[in-house]
Amino acid sequence: MMYQAGLILEGGGMRGIYTAGVLDAFLEADIEFSSVYGVSAGSVHACNYLSKQKERGLKVTLDYIDDPRYCSMRSLVTTGDFFGVDMCYAQIPDVYVPYDYEKYAAYEGKFYAVLTNLETGKPEYHQVKDMKKQIWMVRASSSLPLLSRTIVAGGRPYLDGGVSDSIPIRESIRRGNKKNVVILTRDRSYRKGPSSMTRAVRLRYRKYPRFAETMEKRHILYNETLDFLESEESAGRVFVIRPRYPVEVDRLEKDKDKLRELYDQGLQEGREVIDAMKEYLES
């Protein structure tokens, strides 16, 4: 069943495997949303959800996490991307773990990948209509600063959408969604602290001072959004799914046992909230 509501998927690097678990619970229950907003890793896992390929995100992660072509310092040094572009966006989806482009094309809602424009330092919300031709949007959304090459499209430079709008709940509301479900990758107690990469960011992106400024105040914007989200949640205007206890998985985690455990946690917690979420969406 498709609900006329927004689904917002936070990033978090490898912590996004929690989101993959929750989304697979949605697939089991045949739950769809009319609009989906994916940020960074959230945009990657949204792809599998919208093509209805249950466990694909888990399989890709566990099967290739140790492959240097998928993610490694070697890849960063040799290509400029920690997550190998050819492997992630060509070899895996087209050869090793085929992506169902036709099933994605049949999705009747709208999927937006959230990107950060380096020139303005502000977020942009790009609708992915053709996954094959517009996969660059997902790549840009999940291109981590300092660990990825800048993506240039239409003459504009882009990187990780999480820098400027980690949880685009306000954008979903602005576009008319009166009901919204948000999947976070941190527990309720989490608050973001100042970045330790400020100096490196200012040096690397000296051509883009507005982007560097956004990076510096990212924790402030993020925590303000969490406060807004909790206020909306208390008022019954948004449904939030988050890990029930602190997550001990790093954004570049390679421990397969930890990753599998976090996926299983997301799957189980997703299953447990299905009825409550449906009640919220149908009220």
HELIX and SHEET records of a PDB file:
HELIX    1   1 GLY A   13  GLY A   16  5                                   4    
HELIX    2   2 ILE A   17  GLU A   28  1                                  12    
HELIX    3   3 ALA A   41  LEU A   50  1                                  10    
HELIX    4   4 ARG A   56  TYR A   64  1                                   9    
HELIX    5   5 MET A   73  THR A   79  1                                   7    
HELIX    6   6 VAL A   85  ASP A   86  1                                   2    
HELIX    7   7 MET A   87  TYR A   96  3                                  10    
HELIX    8   8 TYR A  101  ALA A  105  1                                   5    
HELIX    9   9 ILE A  135  SER A  141  1                                   7    
HELIX   10  10 GLY A  161  VAL A  163  5                                   3    
HELIX   11  11 ILE A  169  ARG A  174  1                                   6    
HELIX   12  12 THR A  198  ARG A  204  1                                   7    
HELIX   13  13 PRO A  209  GLU A  216  1                                   8    
HELIX   14  14 ARG A  218  SER A  234  1                                  17    
HELIX   15  15 LYS A  256  GLU A  282  1                                  27    
SHEET    1   A 6 PRO A 123  GLN A 127  0                                        
SHEET    2   A 6 LYS A 110  ASN A 117 -1                                        
SHEET    3   A 6 GLU A  32  VAL A  39  1                                        
SHEET    4   A 6 MET A   2  LEU A   9  1                                        
SHEET    5   A 6 ASN A 180  ILE A 183  1                                        
SHEET    6   A 6 PHE A 239  ILE A 241  1                                        
SHEET    1   B 4 PRO A 123  GLN A 127  0                                        
SHEET    2   B 4 LYS A 110  ASN A 117 -1                                        
SHEET    3   B 4 ARG A 156  ASP A 160 -1                                        
SHEET    4   B 4 ILE A 151  ALA A 153 -1                                        
END                                                                             
